[in-house]
Amino acid sequence: MRFLYLEPANDWTNQTVEERMRLCAEALYAHQLIAPRYFNQITLGISRRADRQRGLRARNRTPTHECRRCDGTGYLDHAGFAQELCDHKVAP
């Protein structure tokens, strides 16, 4: 199963589809093409779907190491923005 919202957005560097969709909604709101109510609904929907996909991926992932940096998931999470692979070499 592919997690579309968590896939890298290849034409923009270091962004996921979730981040790109959020930026698109912000651009529409900034140019007054959508009302604040719709902007909030859109961003909340994006967040919920991405969080659901993160939860599914975390449940399906088997721990690789007993690493304190990544909690054994194999990925570093930077405040929910981007996930990078953990090298398990550097202490926390």
GIVEN-V898483 format. One line per field, one symbol per residue. psi: psi as a letter, one per 30 degrees, with the letter a starting at -180 (. if undefined). A space follows every 50 residues. Layout:
# GIVEN-V898483
psi->???
This chain:
# GIVEN-V898483
psi->kkjeffkkjffkkhkleeeeeeeeeeeeeeghflleeeeeeeeeeeeeee eeeeeeeeefkkkelikfeghgffkkjiggekklkkfgekl.
